[in-house]
Amino acid sequence: IVQHDITTPLPNSPFDITFGHVVLKFIPTEKQWDALRYSHDALRQGGMAVHVFDEEEVGVPGPLLADGYFAVPLSRYKERCDHEGIMWKEIRWNFTVEKEGSPIPVRGGVFVLIR
């Protein structure tokens, strides 16, 4: 595990995996691509950069989320990956868990960049 400003190149690469769990929304939108790109650049061949997101972060029309954090324009990043020849996969989930007898919806996914 390495603690690092992920909007700059990662030290000590290459890695088999880089992982961010609901971290992109804490980064200004104009720097999010840097975090994605550097997480991919730090991988060895066959590695994966895994970025977990909550549903409310992606597909927001404006630059900010309701809680004041930053929107994650995932469709823009998919297009950029395609343009730059970066392989990617997206997996979405939507299920309900129970907490203290009440159902709580869990919606989100993972954006995976593959080297």
C-alpha positions in Angstrom: 0.0 0.0 0.0 1.3 3.4 -1.0 -0.1 6.7 0.2 0.3 9.3 -2.6 -1.2 12.3 -4.4 -2.8 10.3 -7.2 -2.9 13.3 -9.6 0.8 12.9 -10.0 2.8 9.9 -11.3 3.0 7.0 -8.9 6.4 6.2 -7.5 8.0 2.7 -7.4 6.0 1.4 -10.4 5.3 -0.9 -12.1 2.4 -2.5 -10.1 0.0 -5.4 -10.9 -2.9 -3.4 -9.6 -3.8 0.2 -8.6 -7.0 0.7 -6.6 -9.1 3.6 -5.7 -12.4 3.2 -3.7 -14.8 6.2 -4.3 -11.8 8.6 -4.5 -12.4 10.4 -7.8 -15.3 12.5 -6.4 -12.8 14.1 -4.0 -10.6 15.3 -6.9 -11.6 18.4 -8.9 -13.0 17.1 -12.2 -10.2 18.8 -14.3 -7.6 16.6 -12.4 -9.5 13.3 -12.4 -8.2 12.2 -15.8 -4.7 12.7 -14.4 -5.5 10.2 -11.6 -6.9 7.7 -14.0 -4.1 8.0 -16.5 -1.3 7.8 -13.8 -3.0 4.8 -12.3 -2.8 3.1 -15.7 0.7 4.3 -16.5 2.0 2.7 -13.3 0.9 -0.8 -14.3 3.0 -3.6 -15.7 1.7 -5.4 -18.7 -1.5 -7.3 -17.8 -2.2 -5.0 -14.7 -5.4 -3.4 -13.8 -6.3 0.1 -12.4 -9.5 -0.4 -10.5 -11.7 2.6 -9.7 -14.8 2.1 -7.6 -17.6 4.7 -7.8 -21.0 5.3 -6.3 -23.9 5.8 -8.8 -24.5 9.4 -7.8 -21.0 10.4 -8.8 -21.4 9.6 -12.5 -23.7 11.0 -15.1 -24.4 14.2 -13.1 -25.1 17.1 -15.5 -23.2 19.7 -13.5 -19.7 19.9 -12.2 -20.7 19.4 -8.5 -22.6 16.7 -6.6 -25.3 17.5 -4.2 -22.9 17.0 -1.3 -20.4 19.6 -2.8 -17.9 17.1 -4.1 -17.0 16.7 -7.8 -18.9 14.9 -10.5 -17.2 12.1 -12.3 -17.9 12.3 -16.0 -17.3 8.6 -16.7 -18.6 8.7 -20.3 -15.9 11.4 -21.0 -13.2 9.1 -19.6 -14.4 6.2 -21.6 -14.1 8.2 -24.8 -10.6 9.4 -23.8 -9.5 5.8 -23.1 -10.8 4.8 -26.5 -9.0 7.7 -28.2 -5.7 6.9 -26.4 -6.0 3.1 -26.9 -6.5 2.2 -23.3 -8.6 -0.9 -22.7 -11.3 -0.5 -20.2 -14.2 -2.4 -18.6 -17.1 -1.1 -16.6 -19.1 -3.3 -14.1 -22.3 -1.9 -12.5 -24.2 -3.1 -9.5 -27.5 -2.4 -8.0 -28.7 -4.4 -5.0 -30.3 -3.8 -1.6 -28.9 -4.6 1.8 -30.8 -4.5 5.1 -29.6 -2.3 8.0 -31.5 -2.4 11.2 -34.5 -3.8 9.4 -34.6 -1.1 6.7 -33.6 -1.8 3.0 -30.8 0.4 1.7 -30.1 0.5 -2.0 -26.5 0.1 -3.1 -25.8 1.4 -6.6 -22.4 1.9 -8.2 -19.7 0.2 -10.1 -16.1 -0.1 -11.0 -14.2 1.4 -13.9 -11.2 -0.8 -14.8 -8.3 0.3 -17.0 -6.3 -2.6 -18.4 -2.7 -2.5 -19.5 
